[in-house]
Structures are given as structure tokens and as C-alpha cells.
């Protein structure tokens, strides 16, 4: 299979890290932004932008409020998908997989790395719930600041979601819409990868 250049390598997570590192030099804003897709109980899809925080040896991690709509939908299905797209590189990565929570020391460390106002905001926001006004949110923020002070602990309802992929597709733009696409698939996160070139 003629899989060279930016597609070369035996580790899809390594390729993803390399592409993200390139994007960090080119993209003006949030090169780690992903369009995250979930489905509700009726099978209706939802998609929204979130920030990918880690590409691990066997997974992709982002952080969220577990009571949010995406948190509840992921909890119910244990599945999610996302796309990383970089206009500057003319490339994208698609990922589909099974999910698990990351709510141990790794989540604590990431939470503590955030700005104080972001940490307090995680407590104050009832993410995805109706909100009467911005003033209501800011009043709640003031209460939370008094209650938790300058060193708030990570809320029990807030932490990481790890996606362990069963499919990763790397896409690069080609002349005349003749794009290059390579799909890595496996039957479970513990299985070996099968790599195929796909038609544009």
C-alpha cells in the first residue's frame, strides 16, 4: 500500500499527534478543536465543538460536565465520534469509538491546571440547562467563589471522557478532489488495526 509522507507510520495515535503538532504552528485559533458527535435516546444526533486535551497511547481525551447533554448522551450510549479539521493544512481526522470516564488523578491535574475562574465556572454552570439570564449565572459565580475560595477541588460531576477508537480515518486534500484517505479499523479497542485506502 502506498502509504507514505504524512500518512506514514504504524501508530495512528502518533500520526494524529504529528498532525496536531503541525496544526499548532499554522492554525490561528484552537487547533485542538473537535466537532464531537453523540446521539440521544431517540437516535437523533447532536454535534458541538469541544477542545481535545490529550492524545494518549490508546485514546483521545476531552473534559466536560457529566450532567451536560453530551455527558448524558455519552453515558447512555458509551459511544462518540469526532472530527479534527485543519483548514490551514487541508487535512482532517475522523474518529469513532467507545467511551469511558477519566475521573482520577489525571482529571484532577488537568482541572488544577485551568485558570481559577474556569475552575470556579465548572462549579457555577449547570451546563446545557435553561438559564434565566447572564446576571443569574454571574450571581451563582459570586456565590461559588465565596464558598470554594481560591483552591476549589474538581467537581464530582466534571471530568474527562476518553474515546478509545475502533475507527480512525486520516484525510488529506488532493488536486481535483482526488483526496487521499486511509482508514484504520479494529473490532474492539484491544484488537489489531486493519488499514485500507479509501476512494475520495
TORKOL-4160 file (C-alpha; in steps of 0.2 Angstrom, whole numbers, padded with zeros to 4 digits, m for minus):
200
<pt num="1" X="0000" Y="0000" Z="0000"/>
<pt num="2" X="0007" Y="0017" Z="m0005"/>
<pt num="3" X="0005" Y="0025" Z="0012"/>
<pt num="4" X="0020" Y="0037" Z="0014"/>
<pt num="5" X="0023" Y="0055" Z="0018"/>
<pt num="6" X="0011" Y="0062" Z="0031"/>
<pt num="7" X="0002" Y="0045" Z="0032"/>
<pt num="8" X="0017" Y="0035" Z="0036"/>
<pt num="9" X="0019" Y="0026" Z="0052"/>
<pt num="10" X="0012" Y="0011" Z="0062"/>
<pt num="11" X="0004" Y="0020" Z="0076"/>
<pt num="12" X="m0012" Y="0030" Z="0072"/>
<pt num="13" X="m0010" Y="0040" Z="0088"/>
<pt num="14" X="0007" Y="0045" Z="0083"/>
<pt num="15" X="0001" Y="0051" Z="0066"/>
<pt num="16" X="m0013" Y="0061" Z="0075"/>
<pt num="17" X="0000" Y="0069" Z="0087"/>
<pt num="18" X="0011" Y="0074" Z="0072"/>
<pt num="19" X="m0003" Y="0081" Z="0063"/>
<pt num="20" X="m0009" Y="0091" Z="0078"/>
<pt num="21" X="0009" Y="0097" Z="0081"/>
<pt num="22" X="0009" Y="0104" Z="0063"/>
<pt num="23" X="m0008" Y="0112" Z="0065"/>
<pt num="24" X="m0002" Y="0121" Z="0081"/>
<pt num="25" X="0011" Y="0130" Z="0071"/>
<pt num="26" X="m0002" Y="0135" Z="0057"/>
<pt num="27" X="m0020" Y="0137" Z="0064"/>
<pt num="28" X="m0024" Y="0154" Z="0071"/>
<pt num="29" X="m0036" Y="0148" Z="0085"/>
<pt num="30" X="m0039" Y="0132" Z="0094"/>
<pt num="31" X="m0030" Y="0119" Z="0083"/>
<pt num="32" X="m0036" Y="0106" Z="0095"/>
<pt num="33" X="m0055" Y="0110" Z="0092"/>
<pt num="34" X="m0065" Y="0094" Z="0088"/>
<pt num="35" X="m0083" Y="0093" Z="0082"/>
<pt num="36" X="m0090" Y="0080" Z="0094"/>
<pt num="37" X="m0105" Y="0069" Z="0089"/>
<pt num="38" X="m0116" Y="0060" Z="0101"/>
<pt num="39" X="m0134" Y="0053" Z="0099"/>
<pt num="40" X="m0149" Y="0055" Z="0111"/>
<pt num="41" X="m0161" Y="0041" Z="0117"/>
<pt num="42" X="m0171" Y="0043" Z="0101"/>
<pt num="43" X="m0156" Y="0041" Z="0090"/>
<pt num="44" X="m0156" Y="0060" Z="0085"/>
<pt num="45" X="m0138" Y="0066" Z="0083"/>
<pt num="46" X="m0130" Y="0081" Z="0091"/>
<pt num="47" X="m0114" Y="0089" Z="0087"/>
<pt num="48" X="m0104" Y="0103" Z="0095"/>
<pt num="49" X="m0086" Y="0110" Z="0096"/>
<pt num="50" X="m0075" Y="0105" Z="0111"/>
<pt num="51" X="m0057" Y="0105" Z="0114"/>
<pt num="52" X="m0047" Y="0089" Z="0113"/>
<pt num="53" X="m0034" Y="0090" Z="0128"/>
<pt num="54" X="m0024" Y="0074" Z="0126"/>
<pt num="55" X="m0019" Y="0061" Z="0113"/>
<pt num="56" X="m0014" Y="0046" Z="0123"/>
<pt num="57" X="m0006" Y="0030" Z="0118"/>
<pt num="58" X="m0023" Y="0022" Z="0115"/>
<pt num="59" X="m0036" Y="0036" Z="0116"/>
<pt num="60" X="m0042" Y="0054" Z="0115"/>
<pt num="61" X="m0047" Y="0064" Z="0130"/>
<pt num="62" X="m0058" Y="0079" Z="0132"/>
<pt num="63" X="m0066" Y="0086" Z="0148"/>
<pt num="64" X="m0084" Y="0091" Z="0152"/>
<pt num="65" X="m0098" Y="0092" Z="0164"/>
<pt num="66" X="m0105" Y="0075" Z="0165"/>
<pt num="67" X="m0123" Y="0082" Z="0168"/>
<pt num="68" X="m0122" Y="0091" Z="0151"/>
<pt num="69" X="m0132" Y="0085" Z="0136"/>
<pt num="70" X="m0116" Y="0077" Z="0129"/>
<pt num="71" X="m0111" Y="0070" Z="0145"/>
<pt num="72" X="m0128" Y="0062" Z="0147"/>
<pt num="73" X="m0129" Y="0055" Z="0130"/>
<pt num="74" X="m0111" Y="0048" Z="0131"/>
<pt num="75" X="m0116" Y="0040" Z="0147"/>
<pt num="76" X="m0131" Y="0032" Z="0140"/>
<pt num="77" X="m0123" Y="0025" Z="0124"/>
<pt num="78" X="m0104" Y="0023" Z="0129"/>
<pt num="79" X="m0100" Y="0029" Z="0111"/>
<pt num="80" X="m0095" Y="0045" Z="0102"/>
<pt num="81" X="m0087" Y="0051" Z="0086"/>
<pt num="82" X="m0077" Y="0067" Z="0082"/>
<pt num="83" X="m0068" Y="0076" Z="0068"/>
<pt num="84" X="m0052" Y="0086" Z="0069"/>
<pt num="85" X="m0052" Y="0098" Z="0054"/>
<pt num="86" X="m0037" Y="0110" Z="0049"/>
<pt num="87" X="m0041" Y="0122" Z="0035"/>
<pt num="88" X="m0023" Y="0128" Z="0035"/>
<pt num="89" X="m0016" Y="0110" Z="0032"/>
<pt num="90" X="m0031" Y="0105" Z="0022"/>
<pt num="91" X="m0032" Y="0089" Z="0032"/>
<pt num="92" X="m0044" Y="0081" Z="0044"/>
<pt num="93" X="m0045" Y="0066" Z="0056"/>
<pt num="94" X="m0061" Y="0056" Z="0059"/>
<pt num="95" X="m0063" Y="0045" Z="0075"/>
<pt num="96" X="m0077" Y="0034" Z="0081"/>
<pt num="97" X="m0076" Y="0024" Z="0097"/>
<pt num="98" X="m0081" Y="0018" Z="0114"/>
<pt num="99" X="m0080" Y="0030" Z="0129"/>
<pt num="100" X="m0075" Y="0029" Z="0147"/>
<pt num="101" X="m0074" Y="0042" Z="0161"/>
<pt num="102" X="m0057" Y="0049" Z="0167"/>
<pt num="103" X="m0061" Y="0055" Z="0184"/>
<pt num="104" X="m0045" Y="0051" Z="0194"/>
<pt num="105" X="m0028" Y="0060" Z="0197"/>
<pt num="106" X="m0026" Y="0064" Z="0178"/>
<pt num="107" X="m0043" Y="0073" Z="0178"/>
<pt num="108" X="m0038" Y="0082" Z="0195"/>
<pt num="109" X="m0022" Y="0088" Z="0187"/>
<pt num="110" X="m0030" Y="0095" Z="0172"/>
<pt num="111" X="m0043" Y="0104" Z="0182"/>
<pt num="112" X="m0030" Y="0112" Z="0193"/>
<pt num="113" X="m0020" Y="0117" Z="0178"/>
<pt num="114" X="m0035" Y="0128" Z="0172"/>
<pt num="115" X="m0037" Y="0147" Z="0177"/>
<pt num="116" X="m0046" Y="0150" Z="0194"/>
<pt num="117" X="m0061" Y="0157" Z="0185"/>
<pt num="118" X="m0063" Y="0142" Z="0174"/>
<pt num="119" X="m0062" Y="0131" Z="0189"/>
<pt num="120" X="m0075" Y="0141" Z="0198"/>
<pt num="121" X="m0085" Y="0141" Z="0182"/>
<pt num="122" X="m0086" Y="0122" Z="0181"/>
<pt num="123" X="m0095" Y="0123" Z="0198"/>
<pt num="124" X="m0106" Y="0138" Z="0194"/>
<pt num="125" X="m0113" Y="0132" Z="0177"/>
<pt num="126" X="m0127" Y="0119" Z="0176"/>
<pt num="127" X="m0121" Y="0116" Z="0158"/>
<pt num="128" X="m0135" Y="0113" Z="0145"/>
<pt num="129" X="m0149" Y="0118" Z="0157"/>
<pt num="130" X="m0160" Y="0133" Z="0154"/>
<pt num="131" X="m0153" Y="0149" Z="0161"/>
<pt num="132" X="m0164" Y="0164" Z="0166"/>
<pt num="133" X="m0151" Y="0177" Z="0162"/>
<pt num="134" X="m0132" Y="0181" Z="0162"/>
<pt num="135" X="m0134" Y="0190" Z="0178"/>
<pt num="136" X="m0141" Y="0174" Z="0186"/>
<pt num="137" X="m0125" Y="0165" Z="0180"/>
<pt num="138" X="m0114" Y="0179" Z="0187"/>
<pt num="139" X="m0123" Y="0179" Z="0204"/>
<pt num="140" X="m0120" Y="0160" Z="0205"/>
<pt num="141" X="m0102" Y="0163" Z="0201"/>
<pt num="142" X="m0101" Y="0175" Z="0215"/>
<pt num="143" X="m0108" Y="0163" Z="0227"/>
<pt num="144" X="m0097" Y="0149" Z="0221"/>
<pt num="145" X="m0082" Y="0160" Z="0223"/>
<pt num="146" X="m0086" Y="0163" Z="0242"/>
<pt num="147" X="m0090" Y="0145" Z="0245"/>
<pt num="148" X="m0075" Y="0137" Z="0237"/>
<pt num="149" X="m0062" Y="0151" Z="0238"/>
<pt num="150" X="m0045" Y="0151" Z="0228"/>
<pt num="151" X="m0042" Y="0132" Z="0228"/>
<pt num="152" X="m0058" Y="0124" Z="0223"/>
<pt num="153" X="m0057" Y="0105" Z="0221"/>
<pt num="154" X="m0063" Y="0097" Z="0205"/>
<pt num="155" X="m0082" Y="0095" Z="0205"/>
<pt num="156" X="m0088" Y="0076" Z="0206"/>
<pt num="157" X="m0099" Y="0080" Z="0191"/>
<pt num="158" X="m0085" Y="0086" Z="0180"/>
<pt num="159" X="m0070" Y="0077" Z="0172"/>
<pt num="160" X="m0063" Y="0068" Z="0157"/>
<pt num="161" X="m0071" Y="0057" Z="0143"/>
<pt num="162" X="m0059" Y="0046" Z="0135"/>
<pt num="163" X="m0063" Y="0039" Z="0117"/>
<pt num="164" X="m0055" Y="0023" Z="0113"/>
<pt num="165" X="m0057" Y="0022" Z="0094"/>
<pt num="166" X="m0062" Y="0007" Z="0084"/>
<pt num="167" X="m0060" Y="0018" Z="0068"/>
<pt num="168" X="m0048" Y="0032" Z="0063"/>
<pt num="169" X="m0048" Y="0040" Z="0046"/>
<pt num="170" X="m0034" Y="0051" Z="0040"/>
<pt num="171" X="m0039" Y="0063" Z="0026"/>
<pt num="172" X="m0028" Y="0075" Z="0015"/>
<pt num="173" X="m0034" Y="0086" Z="0002"/>
<pt num="174" X="m0029" Y="0081" Z="m0016"/>
<pt num="175" X="m0030" Y="0090" Z="m0033"/>
<pt num="176" X="m0046" Y="0090" Z="m0042"/>
<pt num="177" X="m0055" Y="0082" Z="m0027"/>
<pt num="178" X="m0044" Y="0066" Z="m0028"/>
<pt num="179" X="m0041" Y="0066" Z="m0010"/>
<pt num="180" X="m0030" Y="0054" Z="0000"/>
<pt num="181" X="m0040" Y="0044" Z="0013"/>
<pt num="182" X="m0033" Y="0030" Z="0024"/>
<pt num="183" X="m0045" Y="0021" Z="0037"/>
<pt num="184" X="m0038" Y="0011" Z="0052"/>
<pt num="185" X="m0051" Y="0000" Z="0059"/>
<pt num="186" X="m0052" Y="m0014" Z="0073"/>
<pt num="187" X="m0066" Y="m0024" Z="0080"/>
<pt num="188" X="m0063" Y="m0018" Z="0098"/>
<pt num="189" X="m0050" Y="m0006" Z="0107"/>
<pt num="190" X="m0040" Y="m0022" Z="0111"/>
<pt num="191" X="m0039" Y="m0028" Z="0093"/>
<pt num="192" X="m0026" Y="m0026" Z="0080"/>
<pt num="193" X="m0028" Y="m0012" Z="0066"/>
<pt num="194" X="m0033" Y="m0015" Z="0048"/>
<pt num="195" X="m0028" Y="m0001" Z="0036"/>
<pt num="196" X="m0037" Y="0002" Z="0020"/>
<pt num="197" X="m0035" Y="0016" Z="0007"/>
<pt num="198" X="m0052" Y="0023" Z="0003"/>
<pt num="199" X="m0059" Y="0031" Z="m0013"/>
<pt num="200" X="m0060" Y="0050" Z="m0012"/>
